[in-house]
Amino acid sequence: MVILEYSREEIANARLLVIYSNKNIYEKLSSNNIKTFYLIHNRYWSGNFKSLLKDVMKDPRFQLMGTQSFKGIEIYKFMLVS
């Protein structure tokens, strides 16, 4: 599990925040007023992605907004709902 820690100022200017675990993901996003996030699956290297996606999908605080597939990757767009 890797969670990159940043200050509010760094996150406000971030283009990418990498989180590999559902643990505390809601708290990290909501405390920084982030309403939308993406999970990106590299089909050639899955790691623990399926577990992360399963956890996020069953969490009622997240709503799947849509998916897009490209050669080698799938992108899942989520919104915080509570």
LINDA-V8203 format. One record per residue. N is the residue number from 1. NEAR is the number of other ideal C-beta (glycine too) atoms within 8 Angstrom. Layout:
n:N near:NEAR
n:N near:NEAR
//
This chain:
n:1 near:5
n:2 near:7
n:3 near:10
n:4 near:7
n:5 near:3
n:6 near:8
n:7 near:5
n:8 near:7
n:9 near:6
n:10 near:8
n:11 near:11
n:12 near:7
n:13 near:5
n:14 near:8
n:15 near:2
n:16 near:4
n:17 near:10
n:18 near:6
n:19 near:9
n:20 near:9
n:21 near:11
n:22 near:7
n:23 near:6
n:24 near:7
n:25 near:10
n:26 near:10
n:27 near:7
n:28 near:11
n:29 near:11
n:30 near:9
n:31 near:6
n:32 near:9
n:33 near:5
n:34 near:10
n:35 near:6
n:36 near:9
n:37 near:9
n:38 near:8
n:39 near:11
n:40 near:8
n:41 near:11
n:42 near:9
n:43 near:7
n:44 near:4
n:45 near:4
n:46 near:8
n:47 near:5
n:48 near:8
n:49 near:10
n:50 near:7
n:51 near:7
n:52 near:12
n:53 near:11
n:54 near:8
n:55 near:9
n:56 near:13
n:57 near:8
n:58 near:6
n:59 near:9
n:60 near:6
n:61 near:7
n:62 near:12
n:63 near:7
n:64 near:9
n:65 near:7
n:66 near:6
n:67 near:8
n:68 near:7
n:69 near:6
n:70 near:7
n:71 near:3
n:72 near:6
n:73 near:10
n:74 near:10
n:75 near:12
n:76 near:13
n:77 near:12
n:78 near:13
n:79 near:9
n:80 near:14
n:81 near:7
n:82 near:4
//
